[in-house]
Amino acid sequence: MYTYKYPLTVKAVWWDETKREVCWINTLKLPFEEEVICSNDPVRVAKAIVEMEVRGAPAIGVIAALAVAAYANKLASENSPNVVEKLNEAIDLLWRTRPTAYNLFWALERMRKRLVASAGLSPRSLAGDLTEEALSILNEDIEANIKIGEYGADLVPEGATILTHCNAGALATSAFGTAEAIMRVAWYRGKKIKVIATETRPLLQGARLTVWELVKEGIPVTLITDNMAGYVIRKGLVDLVIVGADRITREGYVVNKIGTYMIALAAKRNNVPFYVAAPTSTIDLKSGIRDVVIEERNPMEVKTVMGRLITLENVKALNYAFDVTDPDLVTAIITEKGVVYPPFEENLRKTVER
């Protein structure tokens, strides 16, 4: 049993020990319905990732690892033949779900290594080993989030107003969050912060998820449209920006929710600190920015709001899910190992490897 320093008010993904299944809250239904789904079927979990029932780079990595463990337990209980082969197929399936979030590949690489190391064991023992690895990934994520919150809260002035984009909260991780972890710890320390949250089109993760989480915590939050962010920064209503990341390249480029780059430009122009909060599992030391695939999603997401058409159905639409923020626009990257300042290419490697 793991215990944590702070309350886990919201969990996105968790392990059901009784059923030996992975469970998640369906973020597509929030804030109007809190639907919980549990499964031991990697096909069902892959669907949840693709359709964004579960989203956010750390949460995607955790649910993928737990899905492999749940499937291993299912195969063991059924005395299924070819267990290792089937588990490798499940890992391959989950690997193909979304191309940009680095935590997915980081977590599945760990699960595959554990599968290789334990391949000679009985199906039951193999399932036990994979479950242990997946639970380690889950709990390491929560502990990393808490440490990010503590390091980041030191950078938040008393009474500051923080602008955030998309959802980098508990619903984007196992629990507690990355950018929102900083807000939580600052709030718990008694700093009278306020938050401005962008709506985050096209799926409204800010309006639906960030606002929901912050209201649950009692943290004052104001919602704005995405295209209002530059003006509120220019008007002097923002003291600092804190966002999450889906991947950080070895050079320090930050790949995050579409719209992040525009906010970073506005922050730089107006001398507002721009912080990125992410665990080291999001830092991809193997890849440069030229290697990153930016996911393009279904254009219907742009043409609809909450499933309702808002334009002509046959009009052409673009739907890039992420954009790229250059290293020179980033004040610092806050990880569970400390705050990383420029030069990022040198200091990110030192941070990850220590």
C-alpha positions as CSV (number, residue, x, y, z in Angstrom):
1,M,0.0,0.0,0.0
2,Y,1.4,3.4,-1.1
3,T,0.8,6.5,0.9
4,Y,1.2,10.0,-0.3
5,K,2.0,13.4,1.2
6,Y,-1.1,15.1,-0.3
7,P,-4.7,14.1,-1.0
8,L,-5.3,12.5,-4.4
9,T,-8.6,14.3,-4.9
10,V,-8.9,13.1,-8.5
11,K,-7.5,9.9,-10.1
12,A,-7.5,9.4,-13.9
13,V,-6.2,5.8,-14.0
14,W,-5.9,3.1,-11.3
15,W,-5.6,-0.7,-10.7
16,D,-8.5,-2.7,-9.4
17,E,-6.7,-5.4,-7.2
18,T,-9.9,-7.5,-6.8
19,K,-10.7,-7.7,-10.5
20,R,-7.1,-7.5,-11.7
21,E,-8.2,-4.9,-14.2
22,V,-7.2,-1.3,-15.1
23,C,-9.9,1.3,-14.4
24,W,-10.2,4.9,-15.7
25,I,-12.5,7.8,-15.6
26,N,-14.0,8.6,-19.0
27,T,-12.9,12.2,-19.5
28,L,-15.1,12.6,-22.5
29,K,-18.1,12.6,-20.2
30,L,-16.8,15.2,-17.8
31,P,-17.8,17.5,-16.2
32,F,-21.4,16.3,-16.5
33,E,-21.0,12.6,-15.7
34,E,-18.3,10.7,-13.8
35,E,-18.2,7.4,-15.7
36,V,-15.8,4.8,-14.6
37,I,-14.7,2.0,-16.9
38,C,-12.7,-1.1,-16.1
39,S,-11.2,-3.6,-18.5
40,N,-8.6,-6.4,-19.0
41,D,-8.9,-6.2,-22.8
42,P,-6.0,-4.3,-24.6
43,V,-8.3,-3.7,-27.5
44,R,-10.8,-1.8,-25.3
45,V,-7.9,0.2,-23.7
46,A,-6.5,1.0,-27.1
47,K,-9.9,2.4,-28.0
48,A,-10.0,4.5,-24.9
49,I,-6.6,6.0,-25.7
50,V,-7.4,6.7,-29.4
51,E,-10.8,8.2,-28.6
52,M,-9.4,10.2,-25.7
53,E,-11.4,8.7,-22.9
54,V,-7.9,8.8,-21.3
55,R,-5.6,11.6,-22.5
56,G,-2.5,13.3,-21.3
57,A,1.0,11.9,-21.9
58,P,1.6,10.4,-18.4
59,A,-1.9,8.9,-18.1
60,I,-1.5,7.3,-21.5
61,G,1.7,5.7,-20.5
62,V,0.3,4.4,-17.2
63,I,-2.9,3.0,-18.6
64,A,-1.0,1.2,-21.4
65,A,1.3,-0.4,-18.8
66,L,-1.7,-1.4,-16.6
67,A,-3.5,-2.8,-19.7
68,V,-0.6,-5.1,-20.4
69,A,-0.7,-6.3,-16.8
70,A,-4.4,-6.8,-16.8
71,Y,-4.3,-8.8,-20.0
72,A,-1.5,-11.0,-18.6
73,N,-3.7,-11.8,-15.6
74,K,-6.6,-12.6,-17.9
75,L,-4.5,-14.9,-20.0
76,A,-3.1,-16.6,-16.9
77,S,-6.6,-17.2,-15.5
78,E,-7.8,-18.7,-18.8
79,N,-4.7,-21.0,-19.1
80,S,-4.2,-19.5,-22.5
81,P,-1.5,-20.9,-24.8
82,N,1.2,-18.6,-26.4
83,V,1.0,-16.1,-23.6
84,V,4.2,-14.2,-24.4
85,E,3.2,-14.0,-28.1
86,K,-0.2,-12.5,-27.2
87,L,1.3,-10.0,-24.8
88,N,3.8,-8.8,-27.4
89,E,0.8,-8.4,-29.8
90,A,-1.0,-6.3,-27.1
91,I,2.1,-4.1,-26.6
92,D,2.3,-3.6,-30.4
93,L,-1.4,-2.7,-30.5
94,L,-1.1,-0.1,-27.7
95,W,2.1,1.3,-29.2
96,R,0.2,2.3,-32.3
97,T,-2.6,4.2,-30.6
98,R,-1.1,7.8,-30.5
99,P,2.1,8.9,-32.1
100,T,3.2,12.0,-30.2
101,A,3.1,11.3,-26.4
102,Y,6.5,10.0,-25.4
103,N,5.4,8.5,-22.1
104,L,3.4,5.8,-24.0
105,F,6.5,4.4,-25.6
106,W,8.6,4.9,-22.5
107,A,6.1,2.8,-20.4
108,L,5.6,0.1,-23.0
109,E,9.4,-0.3,-23.4
110,R,9.6,-1.0,-19.7
111,M,6.8,-3.5,-19.9
112,R,8.4,-5.3,-22.9
113,K,11.7,-5.5,-21.1
114,R,10.0,-7.0,-18.1
115,L,8.2,-9.4,-20.4
116,V,11.5,-10.5,-22.0
117,A,13.1,-10.9,-18.5
118,S,10.2,-13.0,-17.2
119,A,9.3,-14.9,-20.4
120,G,10.4,-18.3,-18.9
121,L,8.1,-18.2,-15.9
122,S,4.7,-19.7,-15.5
123,P,1.8,-17.6,-16.8
124,R,0.7,-16.8,-13.3
125,S,4.2,-15.7,-12.2
126,L,4.7,-13.8,-15.4
127,A,1.4,-11.9,-14.7
128,G,2.7,-11.1,-11.3
129,D,5.9,-9.7,-12.6
130,L,4.1,-7.5,-15.2
131,T,1.7,-6.3,-12.6
132,E,4.5,-5.3,-10.3
133,E,6.2,-3.4,-13.1
134,A,3.0,-1.6,-14.1
135,L,2.2,-0.6,-10.5
136,S,5.7,0.7,-10.2
137,I,5.1,2.9,-13.3
138,L,1.8,4.1,-11.8
139,N,3.2,5.0,-8.4
140,E,6.4,6.5,-9.8
141,D,4.2,8.8,-11.8
142,I,2.3,10.0,-8.8
143,E,5.5,10.5,-6.7
144,A,7.0,12.4,-9.7
145,N,3.9,14.6,-9.9
146,I,4.1,15.5,-6.2
147,K,7.8,16.4,-6.5
148,I,7.1,18.5,-9.6
149,G,4.5,20.3,-7.5
150,E,6.9,21.0,-4.7
151,Y,9.7,22.2,-6.9
152,G,7.3,24.3,-9.0
153,A,5.5,25.8,-6.0
154,D,8.7,27.4,-5.0
155,L,8.6,29.5,-8.2
156,V,5.0,30.7,-7.6
157,P,4.8,34.1,-5.9
158,E,2.3,34.8,-3.2
159,G,-1.1,35.8,-4.7
160,A,0.0,35.0,-8.2
161,T,-2.3,34.5,-11.2
162,I,-1.3,31.5,-13.3
163,L,-2.3,31.0,-16.9
164,T,-2.6,27.4,-18.0
165,H,-3.5,25.8,-21.2
166,C,-5.3,22.4,-21.8
167,N,-5.4,20.0,-18.9
168,A,-2.1,19.1,-17.2
169,G,-3.9,18.0,-14.0
170,A,-4.7,14.7,-12.3
171,L,-6.8,13.7,-15.3
172,A,-3.7,13.9,-17.5
173,T,-1.6,11.6,-15.2
174,S,-2.3,8.8,-12.7
175,A,-3.2,11.5,-10.1
176,F,-2.2,14.9,-8.9
177,G,-1.0,16.3,-12.2
178,T,2.0,18.1,-13.6
179,A,1.2,21.8,-14.1
180,E,-1.7,21.5,-11.8
181,A,0.4,19.8,-9.2
182,I,2.3,23.1,-8.9
183,M,-1.0,24.9,-8.4
184,R,-2.2,22.3,-5.8
185,V,1.0,22.5,-3.7
186,A,1.1,26.3,-3.9
187,W,-2.5,26.3,-2.7
188,Y,-1.8,23.8,0.1
189,R,1.0,26.0,1.3
190,G,-1.4,28.9,1.7
191,K,-0.4,31.0,-1.3
192,K,-3.5,32.7,-2.4
193,I,-3.1,31.9,-6.1
194,K,-5.7,32.3,-8.9
195,V,-5.8,30.4,-12.2
196,I,-6.9,31.5,-15.6
197,A,-7.7,28.4,-17.8
198,T,-8.1,28.4,-21.5
199,E,-11.1,26.5,-22.9
200,T,-8.7,24.4,-25.2
201,R,-10.5,23.7,-28.5
202,P,-11.4,21.5,-30.1
203,L,-12.2,19.1,-27.3
204,L,-12.4,21.7,-24.5
205,Q,-10.0,20.0,-22.0
206,G,-9.6,23.3,-20.2
207,A,-13.2,24.1,-19.9
208,R,-14.3,20.6,-19.1
209,L,-11.4,19.1,-17.1
210,T,-9.1,21.8,-15.7
211,V,-12.0,23.9,-14.4
212,W,-13.6,20.8,-12.9
213,E,-10.4,19.8,-11.1
214,L,-9.7,23.2,-9.8
215,V,-13.2,23.7,-8.5
216,K,-12.9,20.4,-6.7
217,E,-9.8,21.7,-5.0
218,G,-11.4,25.1,-4.2
219,I,-8.7,26.9,-6.2
220,P,-10.2,30.1,-7.8
221,V,-10.3,29.7,-11.6
222,T,-11.5,31.9,-14.4
223,L,-12.2,30.4,-17.9
224,I,-11.3,32.2,-21.1
225,T,-11.5,31.5,-24.8
226,D,-8.2,30.3,-26.4
227,N,-8.0,33.4,-28.5
228,M,-8.2,35.6,-25.4
229,A,-4.9,34.4,-24.0
230,G,-2.6,36.9,-25.7
231,Y,-4.8,39.9,-24.6
232,V,-5.0,38.8,-20.9
233,I,-1.2,38.5,-20.9
234,R,-0.7,41.8,-22.5
235,K,-3.2,43.4,-20.1
236,G,-1.0,42.4,-17.2
237,L,-3.5,39.9,-15.7
238,V,-1.0,37.0,-15.7
239,D,2.0,36.6,-13.5
240,L,3.3,33.4,-14.9
241,V,2.3,30.6,-17.4
242,I,2.5,26.9,-16.5
243,V,1.8,24.2,-19.0
244,G,2.4,20.5,-19.3
245,A,4.1,18.6,-22.2
246,D,3.5,15.5,-24.2
247,R,7.1,15.3,-25.3
248,I,10.3,17.3,-24.8
249,T,13.0,16.7,-27.3
250,R,16.7,16.5,-26.4
251,E,17.2,20.1,-27.6
252,G,14.4,21.4,-25.4
253,Y,11.6,21.8,-27.9
254,V,8.3,21.4,-26.0
255,V,5.5,19.5,-27.8
256,N,2.2,20.3,-26.2
257,K,-1.4,20.9,-26.9
258,I,-2.1,23.0,-29.9
259,G,-2.1,26.7,-29.0
260,T,0.8,26.4,-26.5
261,Y,3.2,28.1,-29.0
262,M,1.0,31.2,-29.3
263,I,0.8,31.6,-25.6
264,A,4.6,31.2,-25.2
265,L,5.1,33.9,-27.8
266,A,2.8,36.3,-26.0
267,A,4.5,35.5,-22.7
268,K,8.0,36.2,-24.1
269,R,6.9,39.5,-25.7
270,N,5.4,40.6,-22.3
271,N,8.2,39.3,-20.1
272,V,6.0,36.8,-18.3
273,P,7.7,33.6,-17.2
274,F,6.7,30.5,-19.2
275,Y,7.2,27.2,-17.3
276,V,6.8,23.7,-18.5
277,A,6.0,21.0,-15.9
278,A,6.8,17.4,-16.9
279,P,8.3,14.2,-15.5
280,T,11.6,13.0,-16.9
281,S,9.6,10.2,-18.6
282,T,8.3,12.9,-21.0
283,I,11.9,13.9,-22.0
284,D,12.9,12.1,-25.2
285,L,16.7,12.2,-25.3
286,K,16.8,9.9,-28.4
287,S,14.9,12.3,-30.7
288,G,15.3,15.7,-32.0
289,I,12.5,17.9,-33.1
290,R,12.7,16.6,-36.7
291,D,11.9,13.1,-35.5
292,V,8.6,14.1,-33.8
293,V,5.4,13.1,-35.4
294,I,2.6,15.7,-34.7
295,E,-0.7,13.9,-34.5
296,E,-3.5,14.9,-36.9
297,R,-6.9,13.9,-35.6
298,N,-10.3,13.7,-37.2
299,P,-11.4,17.0,-38.7
300,M,-14.9,16.5,-37.3
301,E,-13.5,17.4,-33.9
302,V,-12.9,20.9,-35.2
303,K,-16.3,21.1,-36.8
304,T,-18.3,20.1,-33.7
305,V,-18.5,21.1,-30.1
306,M,-19.6,18.3,-27.7
307,G,-20.8,16.3,-30.7
308,R,-22.9,19.1,-32.2
309,L,-22.0,20.5,-35.7
310,I,-21.0,24.2,-35.6
311,T,-20.2,24.7,-39.3
312,L,-20.9,23.2,-42.7
313,E,-20.4,19.5,-42.6
314,N,-18.5,19.3,-45.8
315,V,-16.1,22.2,-45.2
316,K,-12.4,21.3,-45.0
317,A,-10.8,21.5,-41.5
318,L,-7.3,20.9,-40.1
319,N,-6.9,19.3,-36.7
320,Y,-3.3,19.2,-35.5
321,A,-3.4,18.0,-31.9
322,F,-0.1,19.5,-30.8
323,D,2.3,22.3,-31.7
324,V,6.0,23.0,-30.9
325,T,7.4,25.6,-28.6
326,D,11.0,26.6,-29.2
327,P,13.5,26.3,-26.3
328,D,14.2,30.1,-26.2
329,L,10.6,30.7,-25.3
330,V,10.8,28.5,-22.2
331,T,11.9,30.0,-18.9
332,A,12.5,26.6,-17.2
333,I,11.3,23.0,-17.3
334,I,10.1,21.7,-13.9
335,T,10.7,17.9,-13.4
336,E,10.6,15.6,-10.4
337,K,14.4,15.9,-10.3
338,G,14.5,19.6,-10.1
339,V,14.1,22.8,-12.2
340,V,16.0,22.7,-15.5
341,Y,17.2,26.0,-16.9
342,P,18.9,26.7,-20.3
343,P,21.0,25.5,-22.0
344,F,18.4,22.7,-22.2
345,E,20.3,20.3,-24.5
346,E,23.0,20.0,-21.9
347,N,20.9,20.3,-18.8
348,L,18.1,18.0,-19.8
349,R,20.5,15.1,-20.4
350,K,22.2,15.8,-17.0
351,T,18.8,15.8,-15.3
352,V,17.5,12.6,-16.9
353,E,20.7,10.7,-16.3
354,R,21.3,11.6,-12.7
